[in-house]
Amino acid sequence: MQTYIPNLTQVIKKRVAVASVLKTITDTRMFEKLGWSLAVHTAAEVHIVGFPAEEAPEIPNIIFHPVFRKPFGRLSFKRIITPWKILGLLLKIKPQTVIITTHELLIAGCLYKFLTGARLFYDVQENYFCNIRFTPAFPRWLRLPLSTWVRFKERLLAPAIECFFLAEKGYEAELMFARPCMVLENKFPERMVKPVAGHNRLRLLFTGTLAPTTGVLQAVDLAVQLHKLSNGIDLTIVGHAPQYAFLRRLKAKIAAHAFIHLEASLYPIPHRRIIRAIENAGTGIIIYPPNPSTSSSVPTKLYEYLGMGIPVLIQHSGPSHDLVKRCRGGIVLSGAMDYPQILHELSHLQAPFRDASLYWESQIPGLLKVLGI
């Protein structure tokens, strides 16, 4: 009689799930940072759960789970039921460790922990209270009750979280309930850096979410003024515009300017398209209007620009300005705009100084230690 010998690798292999509601399964933080780090540096099987993407790469030890086949809107009914679909999926996958990346999965994540004894981590990518309260993502009448509910939920369920991963150092002071915590900044993966030939600094780039609070309108105004001084200036805008009304407003604003090129989508854009745009750009623009939702943040795109070797024109927060100054990575815009001086300095910008601390890989040892995988 033949004796059955089980595959011990499959029996003892740990499973980790990284889950979101609106972030795509190929999202840069979920997949390229958290998921990749776990798949490469541990023996774990990594399951990434979230918003559908155009296509997902085949990576050893990483399994993608789009919750729905097609994208859906931010105010869709599907958004309400997605956490419960994800809970059902987790009960099938049975991961021993779950990293949720949005407040919308707090209740579902805690239920899964209660039912299975799994370890639960919360990757806090935004100060959700401020984002909901002080941005136009939701109707005005809904902002205060919704933001209050989100903060109540975070405080109430905090004891169930083994550790909070904070995407911004400033969140340590803003989110006092998030303990124990580890700062895990949105640094750029060094493995994704490609050698690029000389850059034309007059080729400007704006990437990321296209909304009134992210400064894309101010970036257009800056490019228009610089173009009046030099027709060598052009601006490329690549990003996700979650609000159709704002996208129409942006298109109308740039319609008369042939030197401005827009690549926008109502749904999240694949990160590889953002990276390709950075590779072809000379200088990034980061201009955030003052808003409590971004006052202590260092934008992901700042790490991307500096990490890939292009300087920036920036007007944002103290932490962002400090990083640019440390890396000698561009021009900090303050006070009234002196466009001739900006153009002069722009033409002579050098590539930023880059060291290991600028990249995601510098944080991996600490991440793995906290996860204990």
C-alpha positions as CSV (number, residue, x, y, z in Angstrom):
1,M,0.0,0.0,0.0
2,Q,1.3,3.5,-1.0
3,T,1.9,5.8,1.9
4,Y,0.7,9.4,1.5
5,I,3.4,12.0,2.4
6,P,2.0,15.5,2.8
7,N,3.7,18.5,1.2
8,L,5.1,20.0,4.4
9,T,5.8,23.3,2.7
10,Q,2.1,23.8,2.0
11,V,1.2,22.6,5.5
12,I,3.3,25.0,7.4
13,K,3.4,27.9,5.0
14,K,2.0,31.1,6.6
15,R,-0.6,33.2,4.9
16,V,-0.8,36.9,5.0
17,A,-3.6,39.0,3.6
18,V,-3.3,42.7,2.7
19,A,-6.7,44.2,2.0
20,S,-8.3,47.4,0.9
21,V,-11.7,48.6,-0.5
22,L,-10.8,51.3,-3.0
23,K,-7.1,50.7,-3.5
24,T,-6.4,48.5,-6.5
25,I,-4.8,45.1,-6.1
26,T,-1.7,46.5,-7.8
27,D,-1.6,49.6,-5.6
28,T,2.0,50.8,-4.9
29,R,1.7,50.5,-1.1
30,M,-0.3,47.3,-0.9
31,F,1.5,45.4,-3.7
32,E,4.9,47.0,-4.6
33,K,5.8,47.7,-1.0
34,L,4.0,45.6,1.7
35,G,3.1,42.6,-0.5
36,W,6.5,42.5,-2.3
37,S,8.5,42.8,0.9
38,L,6.6,39.9,2.5
39,A,6.7,37.7,-0.6
40,V,10.5,38.1,-1.1
41,H,11.8,38.3,2.5
42,T,9.6,35.7,4.2
43,A,8.3,32.3,3.3
44,A,4.7,33.6,3.6
45,E,2.0,33.2,0.9
46,V,0.7,36.8,0.4
47,H,-2.9,37.4,-0.7
48,I,-3.7,41.0,-1.9
49,V,-7.4,41.9,-1.8
50,G,-8.9,45.0,-3.2
51,F,-10.2,47.1,-6.1
52,P,-10.0,45.5,-9.5
53,A,-7.0,46.5,-11.7
54,E,-6.5,46.4,-15.5
55,E,-4.1,43.5,-15.1
56,A,-2.0,42.0,-12.3
57,P,1.5,40.6,-12.7
58,E,2.5,37.1,-11.9
59,I,4.7,37.1,-8.9
60,P,5.8,34.0,-6.9
61,N,4.1,33.8,-3.5
62,I,1.6,36.6,-4.3
63,I,-2.0,35.9,-5.1
64,F,-4.4,38.7,-6.2
65,H,-8.1,38.8,-5.3
66,P,-10.1,41.6,-7.0
67,V,-13.3,41.8,-5.0
68,F,-15.4,42.7,-8.1
69,R,-14.6,42.2,-11.8
70,K,-15.2,45.8,-12.7
71,P,-14.4,49.1,-11.0
72,F,-17.2,50.9,-9.1
73,G,-17.7,54.5,-8.0
74,R,-16.8,56.0,-4.6
75,L,-20.5,56.4,-3.8
76,S,-21.6,53.1,-5.2
77,F,-23.6,50.5,-3.2
78,K,-20.8,48.1,-4.0
79,R,-18.6,50.1,-1.7
80,I,-20.9,49.4,1.2
81,I,-21.0,45.6,0.7
82,T,-17.3,45.2,-0.2
83,P,-16.1,44.8,3.4
84,W,-18.4,41.9,3.9
85,K,-17.3,40.3,0.7
86,I,-13.7,40.6,1.9
87,L,-14.7,39.1,5.2
88,G,-16.1,36.1,3.4
89,L,-13.0,35.8,1.3
90,L,-10.7,35.9,4.3
91,L,-12.7,33.1,5.9
92,K,-11.9,31.1,2.8
93,I,-8.3,32.0,2.5
94,K,-7.7,31.7,6.3
95,P,-4.6,34.0,6.7
96,Q,-2.9,34.0,10.1
97,T,-2.0,37.6,9.6
98,V,-4.2,40.4,8.2
99,I,-3.2,43.9,7.3
100,I,-6.1,46.2,6.6
101,T,-5.3,49.4,4.8
102,T,-8.6,51.4,5.4
103,H,-11.0,52.2,8.2
104,E,-13.7,50.6,6.1
105,L,-12.3,47.1,7.0
106,L,-12.0,47.7,10.7
107,I,-15.2,46.0,11.7
108,A,-14.8,43.1,9.2
109,G,-11.1,42.7,10.3
110,C,-12.0,42.6,13.9
111,L,-14.8,40.0,13.3
112,Y,-12.3,37.9,11.4
113,K,-9.8,38.1,14.3
114,F,-12.5,37.2,16.8
115,L,-13.6,34.2,14.7
116,T,-10.1,32.9,13.9
117,G,-7.6,34.3,16.3
118,A,-5.6,35.9,13.5
119,R,-3.3,38.8,14.1
120,L,-4.7,42.1,12.9
121,F,-2.6,45.1,11.8
122,Y,-3.9,48.5,10.6
123,D,-2.0,50.3,7.9
124,V,-3.1,53.9,8.4
125,Q,-2.5,55.6,5.0
126,E,-4.4,58.8,5.7
127,N,-5.9,60.7,8.6
128,Y,-9.4,59.7,7.5
129,F,-11.2,62.0,9.9
130,C,-9.5,65.1,8.3
131,N,-9.7,63.8,4.8
132,I,-13.5,63.3,5.1
133,R,-14.1,66.4,7.2
134,F,-12.0,68.9,5.2
135,T,-12.1,67.8,1.6
136,P,-15.0,67.7,-1.0
137,A,-14.8,63.9,-1.4
138,F,-18.3,63.6,0.1
139,P,-21.4,65.9,0.1
140,R,-21.0,68.7,2.6
141,W,-23.9,67.6,4.8
142,L,-22.4,64.1,5.2
143,R,-18.8,65.1,6.1
144,L,-19.2,65.8,9.8
145,P,-21.3,62.8,10.8
146,L,-19.2,60.5,8.6
147,S,-15.9,61.7,9.8
148,T,-17.1,61.5,13.4
149,W,-18.3,57.9,12.9
150,V,-14.9,56.9,11.4
151,R,-12.9,58.4,14.3
152,F,-15.3,56.8,16.8
153,K,-14.8,53.4,15.1
154,E,-11.0,53.8,15.0
155,R,-10.9,54.6,18.7
156,L,-13.3,51.9,19.8
157,L,-11.6,49.1,17.9
158,A,-8.0,50.2,18.5
159,P,-7.5,47.6,21.3
160,A,-8.0,44.9,18.7
161,I,-5.1,46.1,16.5
162,E,-1.8,44.5,17.2
163,C,0.1,47.4,15.7
164,F,-0.7,50.5,13.7
165,F,1.5,51.2,10.7
166,L,1.5,55.0,10.2
167,A,2.3,56.3,6.7
168,E,3.2,59.7,8.0
169,K,5.5,60.6,10.9
170,G,3.1,63.4,11.8
171,Y,0.3,60.9,12.5
172,E,2.1,59.9,15.7
173,A,0.9,63.2,17.2
174,E,-2.4,63.4,15.3
175,L,-3.6,59.9,16.1
176,M,-2.9,59.4,19.8
177,F,-5.2,56.4,19.9
178,A,-3.0,54.5,17.4
179,R,-0.8,52.6,19.8
180,P,1.4,50.6,19.6
181,C,2.5,52.1,16.3
182,M,5.3,52.0,13.7
183,V,6.0,54.8,11.2
184,L,6.2,53.2,7.8
185,E,6.6,56.1,5.3
186,N,5.7,55.9,1.7
187,K,9.3,55.8,0.4
188,F,10.0,54.6,-3.1
189,P,11.3,51.1,-3.7
190,E,14.9,51.4,-4.8
191,R,14.6,48.2,-6.9
192,M,12.3,50.1,-9.2
193,V,14.8,52.9,-10.0
194,K,16.0,52.7,-13.6
195,P,19.1,54.6,-15.0
196,V,17.8,57.5,-17.1
197,A,19.7,59.7,-19.4
198,G,19.8,63.5,-18.9
199,H,16.5,65.3,-18.1
200,N,15.1,68.4,-19.6
201,R,14.2,70.3,-16.5
202,L,11.5,72.4,-18.4
203,R,9.4,69.2,-18.8
204,L,7.1,69.5,-15.8
205,L,5.0,66.7,-14.3
206,F,2.1,66.5,-11.9
207,T,1.0,63.0,-10.8
208,G,-1.5,61.6,-8.3
209,T,-5.1,62.3,-7.3
210,L,-6.6,65.1,-9.3
211,A,-8.8,67.1,-6.9
212,P,-9.1,70.7,-5.6
213,T,-7.1,69.8,-2.5
214,T,-4.1,68.3,-4.3
215,G,-2.9,71.4,-6.1
216,V,-3.3,70.4,-9.7
217,L,-5.0,73.7,-10.5
218,Q,-2.1,75.6,-8.9
219,A,0.3,73.5,-10.9
220,V,-1.5,74.5,-14.1
221,D,-1.3,78.2,-13.1
222,L,2.4,77.9,-12.4
223,A,3.1,76.2,-15.7
224,V,1.1,78.8,-17.7
225,Q,3.1,81.6,-16.1
226,L,6.4,79.9,-16.8
227,H,5.4,79.1,-20.4
228,K,4.8,82.9,-21.0
229,L,8.6,83.3,-20.2
230,S,9.8,80.2,-22.1
231,N,7.9,78.2,-24.8
232,G,10.2,75.3,-23.8
233,I,8.0,74.7,-20.8
234,D,5.5,71.9,-21.0
235,L,3.4,70.1,-18.4
236,T,2.1,66.6,-18.2
237,I,-0.6,65.6,-15.8
238,V,-1.2,62.0,-15.0
239,G,-3.7,60.9,-12.3
240,H,-6.9,59.6,-10.9
241,A,-9.9,62.1,-10.9
242,P,-12.5,60.6,-8.6
243,Q,-15.0,63.5,-9.2
244,Y,-16.3,63.8,-12.7
245,A,-17.3,67.5,-12.1
246,F,-13.8,68.4,-11.2
247,L,-12.3,66.5,-14.1
248,R,-14.5,68.6,-16.5
249,R,-13.4,71.8,-14.7
250,L,-9.7,70.8,-15.1
251,K,-10.2,69.9,-18.8
252,A,-11.8,73.3,-19.4
253,K,-8.9,75.1,-17.6
254,I,-6.3,73.5,-19.8
255,A,-8.2,73.5,-23.1
256,A,-6.5,76.6,-24.4
257,H,-3.0,75.4,-23.6
258,A,-1.6,73.0,-26.1
259,F,1.6,72.6,-24.0
260,I,-0.4,70.9,-21.2
261,H,-1.0,67.2,-21.7
262,L,-3.6,65.4,-19.5
263,E,-3.9,61.6,-18.9
264,A,-6.7,61.2,-16.4
265,S,-9.1,58.5,-15.4
266,L,-12.2,58.3,-13.1
267,Y,-10.6,55.1,-11.7
268,P,-7.2,54.5,-10.2
269,I,-4.4,54.6,-12.8
270,P,-1.9,51.7,-12.9
271,H,1.3,52.7,-11.1
272,R,3.5,51.7,-14.0
273,R,2.0,54.6,-16.0
274,I,3.0,57.0,-13.2
275,I,6.5,55.6,-13.2
276,R,6.8,55.8,-17.0
277,A,5.7,59.5,-16.8
278,I,8.4,60.2,-14.1
279,E,11.0,58.6,-16.3
280,N,10.2,61.0,-19.1
281,A,9.9,64.1,-17.0
282,G,12.5,66.7,-15.9
283,T,10.9,68.3,-12.8
284,G,7.9,67.4,-10.6
285,I,5.4,69.9,-9.3
286,I,4.0,69.6,-5.8
287,I,1.8,72.4,-4.7
288,Y,-0.8,71.7,-2.0
289,P,-3.3,74.4,-0.9
290,P,-3.3,74.7,2.9
291,N,-5.7,72.0,4.3
292,P,-5.8,70.1,7.6
293,S,-5.9,66.8,5.7
294,T,-2.4,67.3,4.3
295,S,-0.7,69.6,6.8
296,S,1.7,66.9,8.2
297,S,2.1,64.6,5.2
298,V,5.0,63.9,2.9
299,P,3.4,63.0,-0.4
300,T,4.2,59.6,-2.0
301,K,5.0,61.4,-5.2
302,L,7.7,63.4,-3.5
303,Y,9.5,60.1,-2.6
304,E,8.9,58.9,-6.2
305,Y,10.4,62.0,-7.8
306,L,13.4,62.3,-5.5
307,G,13.9,58.5,-5.5
308,M,13.9,58.4,-9.3
309,G,16.3,61.4,-9.6
310,I,14.2,64.3,-10.6
311,P,14.0,67.5,-8.6
312,V,10.7,69.3,-7.6
313,L,9.0,72.7,-7.4
314,I,7.3,72.4,-4.1
315,Q,5.0,74.3,-1.8
316,H,3.6,72.1,0.9
317,S,4.5,71.3,4.5
318,G,7.4,71.7,6.8
319,P,8.3,67.9,6.6
320,S,8.2,67.9,2.8
321,H,10.3,71.1,2.6
322,D,12.9,69.6,5.0
323,L,13.2,66.5,2.9
324,V,13.7,68.5,-0.3
325,K,16.4,70.7,1.4
326,R,18.2,67.6,2.8
327,C,18.3,66.0,-0.6
328,R,19.1,69.3,-2.3
329,G,16.1,68.2,-4.4
330,G,14.6,71.3,-5.9
331,I,13.0,74.7,-5.3
332,V,10.9,75.4,-2.2
333,L,8.2,78.0,-3.3
334,S,7.3,80.5,-0.6
335,G,5.8,84.0,-0.6
336,A,4.9,85.7,-3.8
337,M,5.9,83.8,-7.0
338,D,8.9,85.4,-8.8
339,Y,8.4,83.6,-12.1
340,P,11.6,84.8,-13.9
341,Q,13.7,83.7,-10.9
342,I,11.9,80.3,-10.7
343,L,12.6,79.8,-14.4
344,H,16.2,80.7,-14.0
345,E,16.7,78.3,-11.0
346,L,14.6,75.6,-12.8
347,S,17.0,75.6,-15.8
348,H,20.0,74.9,-13.5
349,L,18.5,72.3,-11.2
350,Q,20.7,69.3,-10.5
351,A,19.6,65.7,-9.7
352,P,18.7,65.2,-6.0
353,F,21.2,63.7,-3.6
354,R,20.0,60.1,-2.8
355,D,20.9,57.8,0.0
356,A,19.5,54.6,1.4
357,S,17.2,56.4,3.9
358,L,15.2,57.7,0.9
359,Y,14.0,54.3,-0.1
360,W,11.4,51.7,1.1
361,E,14.0,49.0,1.6
362,S,15.4,50.9,4.6
363,Q,12.2,50.1,6.4
364,I,11.8,46.4,5.6
365,P,13.8,45.0,8.6
366,G,11.6,46.9,11.1
367,L,8.4,45.8,9.3
368,L,9.4,42.2,9.4
369,K,10.3,42.4,13.0
370,V,7.0,43.8,14.0
371,L,5.1,41.3,11.9
372,G,7.2,38.4,13.3
373,I,6.9,36.4,10.1
